[in-house]
Amino acid sequence: MNVAITADTLKIIQWLEPREDIDAALRRVLENEIRRRLAAYELTNRTFQRKYGLTLAEFETGNIVEQRGYSYEVENDCHNWDQAVDGIETLRAALRRLLEPQ
């Protein structure tokens, strides 16, 4: 695999994570970004759990969208909630891979 990092990008990475090992610095920057996105998705998940008093699985099996008359708000919530739960799973897997010993 051919990898190229511009000098400007390298400076920013080293500014964010001052380390000798650029791979370790970049992995730390990636870890922080994954954790930031994960926190946002987890907040979205908790918000909808509080709003509906259910988990996403319960919401879907309970046909809540249908029960609420297919309103735009409920359908939109369902879509955003599903995206958040999928994002949580995806990001947790990525974080596990990133944190595995090299």
N, C-alpha and C positions, 0 to 999 in steps of 0.2 A: 504494500500500500504506500502510495506517495503522499506525504503530508507536508504542507507548507503553511507556515504561520508568518504573517507579516511582522515587521519590526514594531509597528505601532500596536498591533494586537498583543505581541509579546510584552511590551512595556506595560500595557493595561493589566494583563494577567499578573505580572510581577508586582505591580502597584497594589492590586487587590490581595495577592497572596505572595508576599516576599519570601521566596524559597529558592534554593539553588536548583533543585530538581523541577524543571518546567512541567513534567508530567504530573508530579505530585501537586504542584500549584494549580494546574488546570483541573485536576480531579477535585481539588478542594472547592474551586469556583463552581464546578458542576454540581457538587454535593450541595452547596449553599443554594443554588438555583432550584435544584430538585426539591429541597426542603421548603423553600419559599412557595413553590407551586403546590406542593403537597398540603401545606398549611391552608392555602386558599381553597383548595378542593374540600378539605376536611371541614372548613368553616361553612362552605356551601351545603355540604351533607348535613351537618348539625342544624343549620338554619331550617332546612326543609323537614328534618325529623321533628323539630319543635313545632313548625307550622302545621304539619299534618298529624303529628302524634304517632307516626309510623316509621318503619324503615322503608327504604326504596322497594325492597322485595315485597313487603306487606302492602305498600301502596299499589304496586303493579298487580299482585294477585287479587287484591280487593277491588280491582277495576274502578279506582277512584276517579280517573279521568271521565269515565262513562257516568259514574254516579253524580259527578259535578257538571254534567251537561256538556262535556267537551269544550268548556270555556277556554278562551285563549290563555288566560292566566294559568290554569291548571295544566294545560298541555305544555305550555312553555316551562313551567316549573318541572314537569316530568322530564322534559328533554334536558334541561340544565342539571337536574339532579342525577339523571342517568350518566351524563357526561362527567360529572364530578366523581361519582362512584367508580366509573371506568378509569378516570384519571388517577384516582387514589391507588387502584390496583396496579396500573401501569407504572406509576412513579415509585411505588414501593419496590416493585421488581427491579426497576432501573437502579434504585439506591442500593439494593442488596448486591447487584452485580458490580456497581461502582466501588463498594466498600470491601469486596472480596480481596483477600491478599493477592498481590501480583506475583 
